[in-house]
């Protein structure tokens, strides 16, 4: 028997927006496109969602397939953090947070209010020096056809990449310890989506300074 533990995560926001969420259920979802437009360095990531996939095969004379994948054009996103940190809160320029105790319950509640919702994924981000996915194995038949069917090769590389393009970030952002929610839809998304989802509040609580004190205690123990 195997069980997967969902963590408690922290959505850092200005106190006014946190209070509005708990008053009415008002929530704003962002998008991958919006990540490249933020004015502050903590949120700005122009390469978000764009990854390179390399598949190498040692069979015969050897082959290498290369492609660039752009993920999230039809997705809405909400970013949270795995750590309760006043320092991280200040780095975002905010003063409060939504504490999400049940990420799956929260994500499902939000999904019911996302137009054209198809499916959703959540998980921790991976931090790398470059947005690169390396794979190896047998060369697919579509890559050996003459002429090469670029569309088929592209789909093969997308299948290799799986869900990872949604979660790769540059290592300069690693201090954020991001946990990401992604709601995939049947149409290209706008920069953001404003929804009212009061039922999502059942899976959350408002930030209390005790959360930050727990983090401070842990840091003192390390020192």
C-alpha positions in Angstrom: 0.0 0.0 0.0 1.3 3.5 -0.9 0.0 6.9 0.1 0.9 10.3 -1.3 1.0 13.1 1.2 -0.3 16.5 0.0 1.6 19.4 1.8 0.2 22.5 3.3 1.1 25.4 1.0 1.1 29.2 1.3 -0.3 31.6 -1.3 1.3 35.0 -0.5 -0.9 38.0 -1.1 -1.7 41.5 0.1 -3.8 41.3 3.2 -6.7 43.0 1.5 -6.9 40.3 -1.2 -6.6 37.5 1.5 -9.5 39.1 3.5 -11.6 39.4 0.3 -11.1 35.7 -0.5 -12.3 34.7 3.0 -15.2 37.2 2.8 -16.5 36.3 -0.6 -14.3 33.6 -2.2 -12.9 36.1 -4.7 -9.7 34.7 -6.3 -7.5 35.6 -9.2 -5.7 33.0 -11.3 -2.7 33.9 -13.4 -1.2 32.5 -16.6 2.1 31.5 -18.1 2.0 34.5 -20.4 1.5 36.8 -17.4 4.7 35.5 -15.8 6.7 37.2 -18.5 5.1 40.6 -17.8 5.6 41.1 -14.1 7.4 44.3 -13.0 9.3 42.8 -10.0 12.1 40.2 -10.2 10.5 37.8 -7.8 7.7 37.1 -10.2 9.2 37.9 -13.6 10.1 34.9 -15.6 10.1 35.4 -19.4 11.0 31.8 -20.1 8.2 30.3 -18.1 6.6 27.3 -19.8 9.2 27.1 -22.7 11.5 24.1 -22.5 13.9 22.2 -24.9 13.6 18.5 -25.2 16.5 16.3 -26.4 16.1 12.6 -27.1 19.3 10.6 -27.8 19.5 7.1 -29.3 22.7 5.1 -29.5 21.2 2.6 -31.9 23.1 2.2 -35.2 24.8 5.4 -36.2 23.0 7.2 -33.4 20.3 9.8 -33.6 19.4 13.0 -31.7 16.0 14.5 -31.7 15.6 18.1 -30.6 12.5 20.3 -30.1 11.2 23.2 -28.2 7.9 22.9 -26.3 5.7 25.7 -25.1 3.4 24.6 -22.3 0.5 26.3 -20.6 -1.0 28.4 -23.4 -4.4 27.1 -22.5 -3.9 27.0 -18.7 -4.6 29.1 -15.7 -2.1 29.0 -12.8 -1.9 29.7 -9.1 1.5 29.8 -7.4 2.1 29.0 -3.7 5.1 28.1 -1.6 5.9 25.1 0.5 7.5 27.2 3.3 5.9 29.6 5.8 8.4 32.5 5.7 8.1 36.2 6.6 11.2 36.8 4.6 9.7 35.3 1.5 6.5 37.2 2.1 8.5 40.5 2.3 10.4 39.6 -0.9 7.0 39.5 -2.7 6.1 42.8 -1.2 3.0 41.5 0.5 1.8 41.1 4.1 -0.4 38.0 4.3 -1.2 34.7 2.8 -3.9 32.1 2.2 -2.8 28.9 3.9 -4.1 25.9 1.8 -4.4 22.8 4.0 -5.8 20.5 1.3 -4.4 21.4 -2.1 -6.5 18.7 -4.0 -9.7 19.8 -2.4 -8.9 23.4 -3.1 -7.9 22.8 -6.7 -11.1 20.8 -7.4 -13.3 23.5 -6.0 -11.6 26.1 -8.2 -11.8 23.9 -11.2 -15.6 24.0 -11.1 -15.4 27.8 -11.9 -12.8 27.7 -14.7 -14.4 28.1 -18.1 -13.6 25.1 -20.4 -11.8 23.2 -17.7 -10.3 19.9 -19.0 -8.0 18.7 -16.3 -5.7 19.9 -13.6 -2.2 19.2 -12.2 -0.3 20.3 -9.2 3.1 19.7 -7.7 6.4 21.2 -6.7 8.5 23.1 -9.2 11.9 21.8 -10.3 14.8 24.3 -10.5 17.5 24.0 -13.1 20.2 26.1 -14.7 18.5 25.7 -18.1 14.9 24.7 -19.2 16.1 21.4 -20.6 14.7 17.8 -20.6 17.1 15.0 -21.5 15.8 11.6 -22.5 17.4 8.5 -24.2 16.1 5.3 -25.8 15.0 3.9 -29.1 14.4 6.2 -32.0 10.7 6.4 -32.9 9.7 5.3 -36.4 8.3 8.7 -37.2 11.8 10.1 -37.0 13.1 7.6 -39.6 10.4 8.4 -42.3 11.4 10.2 -45.5 10.5 13.0 -45.4 10.5 13.3 -41.6 7.0 14.0 -40.2 7.8 17.0 -38.0 4.3 17.0 -36.4 4.7 13.3 -35.3 8.2 14.0 -34.0 6.9 17.0 -32.1 4.1 14.9 -30.4 6.7 12.2 -29.5 8.8 14.8 -27.8 5.8 16.3 -26.0 4.9 12.8 -24.7 8.5 12.4 -23.5 8.3 15.7 -21.6 5.1 14.6 -19.9 4.0 17.3 -17.4 7.5 18.7 -16.6 7.3 21.8 -18.8 4.6 23.2 -16.5 7.0 23.0 -13.5 10.5 23.8 -14.7 11.9 27.1 -13.3 15.4 28.7 -13.4 17.4 28.0 -10.3 17.5 31.7 -9.4 14.0 31.2 -8.1 14.7 28.2 -5.9 14.3 30.2 -2.7 10.6 30.4 -3.4 10.0 26.6 -3.0 7.0 26.9 -5.3 4.0 24.5 -5.3 2.1 25.1 -8.5 -1.6 24.6 -9.4 -2.4 24.3 -13.2 -6.0 24.2 -14.6 -5.9 23.2 -18.3 -8.7 24.4 -20.5 -10.0 23.9 -24.0 -9.0 27.4 -25.3 -6.1 29.8 -25.1 -6.3 31.8 -21.8 -6.2 35.5 -21.0 -3.5 37.1 -18.7 -5.7 36.3 -15.7 -9.1 35.0 -14.6 -11.1 36.5 -11.7 -13.5 34.0 -10.2 -15.6 33.8 -7.0 -15.3 30.3 -5.4 -16.5 30.5 -1.8 -16.4 26.7 -1.4 -12.6 26.8 -1.8 -12.4 28.5 1.6 -13.2 25.3 3.3 -9.8 24.0 2.4 -7.9 27.1 3.7 -7.2 29.3 6.6 -5.9 32.9 6.9 -2.2 33.5 7.6 -1.3 33.8 11.3 2.1 35.1 12.4 2.5 31.8 14.2 3.2 30.3 10.8 6.2 32.5 10.4 7.3 31.9 14.0 7.5 28.1 13.2 9.9 28.9 10.3 12.0 31.2 12.5 12.4 28.5 15.2 13.6 26.0 12.6 16.1 28.5 11.2 17.5 29.1 14.7 17.8 25.4 15.4 19.9 25.1 12.2 22.2 27.9 13.2 
